[in-house]
Amino acid sequence: MDPELQNPWGVHVTSSGQVLVCGRDSNTVIQVDHQGRKKLATLVSQEDAVKFPVSVCYNTNLGQIIIGLNDNNEMMCVDIK
């Protein structure tokens, strides 16, 4: 339970075991522990122009997350460092 994860939607597990979750109504993508019980980091938020994220995938070659947005049928790429 975290206020930055309202209406969890899309989940992606990276090849290294990181778990990424979209908070559709909180306009966030967060990283949680492998059991999904604790937030480790907020990767993007509404401040990054994310609105209603519903899918997420990590591109290991570019070090980016690709986020599908529900409000406008668009996708966005965000560098993760």
Backbone hydrogen bonds, N-H to C=O, Kabsch-Sander energy under -0.5 kcal/mol:
donor,donor_aa,acceptor,acceptor_aa,energy
5,L,2,D,-2.1
7,N,5,L,-0.5
9,W,22,C,-2.2
12,H,20,L,-2.4
14,T,12,H,-0.6
14,T,18,Q,-2.7
17,G,14,T,-1.9
19,V,32,V,-1.0
20,L,12,H,-3.2
20,L,18,Q,-0.6
21,V,30,I,-2.7
22,C,10,G,-2.6
23,G,28,T,-3.3
24,R,7,N,-1.6
24,R,22,C,-0.8
25,D,6,Q,-1.8
26,S,6,Q,-1.0
27,N,23,G,-1.2
28,T,23,G,-1.5
29,V,44,V,-2.1
30,I,21,V,-2.6
31,Q,41,A,-3.0
32,V,19,V,-2.6
33,D,38,K,-2.3
36,G,33,D,-2.3
40,L,31,Q,-3.4
41,A,31,Q,-1.6
43,L,29,V,-2.3
43,L,41,A,-0.7
44,V,29,V,-1.6
48,D,45,S,-2.1
49,A,46,Q,-2.0
50,V,45,S,-1.2
51,K,49,A,-0.5
52,F,24,R,-0.5
54,V,68,G,-3.0
55,S,68,G,-1.2
57,C,66,I,-1.7
59,N,57,C,-0.5
59,N,64,Q,-3.5
60,T,58,Y,-0.9
63,G,59,N,-1.7
64,Q,59,N,-1.5
65,I,78,V,-2.5
66,I,57,C,-3.2
67,I,65,I,-0.5
67,I,76,M,-3.0
68,G,55,S,-2.3
69,L,74,E,-3.2
70,N,52,F,-3.0
71,D,51,K,-0.7
73,N,69,L,-0.6
74,E,69,L,-0.5
76,M,67,I,-2.2
78,V,65,I,-2.3
80,I,63,G,-3.0
81,K,79,D,-0.5
